[in-house]
Amino acid sequence: MTSQAQAASPLPNVRGLVFLAFPLHPAKRPAEDRAQHLLHVQIPMLFLQGTRDEFAELMLLKVVVARLGQFATLKLFEEADHSFHVPARSGSNDASVLREIAETTASWIGQLV
């Protein structure tokens, strides 16, 4: 909702938006409609996304991020789902994924300020 507000009229003092598992489309119904407003956002955006997120088909999300150009950064979390849960077979665990999300976000924010 914040991105929609930012697209409609720049919000005061907002310097960037972070999306944790952007819900690009309903599960098993790939589409890009929910991202159209992002073309009007003129501040940096960080997309943190699991590669197994059923609400964001990866190839579609990559197209959206590419279309946003210099304003968008995509950070993928291998084997993570929409809740950033990773299966044991991934060799990772939820805590390490969450730690990487926090570190990535902090570093990105640090570059903005």
Long-range contacts (C-beta under 8 A, 24 or more apart in sequence): 3-37, 3-38, 3-41, 3-45, 4-37, 6-41, 6-43, 7-37, 7-38, 7-39, 7-40, 7-41, 8-37, 8-40, 10-42, 10-43, 14-43, 15-43, 15-44, 15-112, 15-113, 16-43, 16-44, 16-45, 16-46, 16-108, 16-109, 16-112, 17-41, 17-43, 17-44, 17-45, 17-46, 18-45, 18-46, 18-48, 18-105, 18-108, 18-109, 19-45, 19-46, 19-47, 19-48, 19-49, 20-48, 20-84, 20-101, 21-48, 21-49, 21-50, 21-53, 21-55, 21-56, 21-82, 21-83, 21-84, 22-47, 22-49, 22-56, 22-61, 23-55, 23-56, 23-82, 24-55, 24-56, 24-57, 24-60, 24-61, 24-64, 25-55, 25-56, 25-57, 25-60, 26-55, 27-54, 27-55, 28-54, 30-57, 30-60, 31-60, 32-60, 32-63, 32-64, 35-64, 38-64, 38-68, 38-72, 39-67, 39-68, 41-68, 41-71, 42-71, 43-71, 44-71, 44-72, 44-73, 44-108, 44-112, 45-71, 45-72, 45-73, 46-72, 46-73, 46-75, 46-104, 46-105, 46-108, 47-72, 47-73, 47-74, 47-75, 48-75, 48-77, 48-101, 48-104, 48-105, 49-74, 49-75, 49-76, 49-77, 49-80, 50-76, 50-77, 50-79, 50-80, 50-81, 50-82, 50-84, 50-86, 51-76, 51-77, 51-78, 51-79, 51-80, 52-79, 52-80, 52-81, 53-80, 53-81, 53-82, 54-81, 54-82, 55-82, 56-82, 73-108, 75-104, 77-101
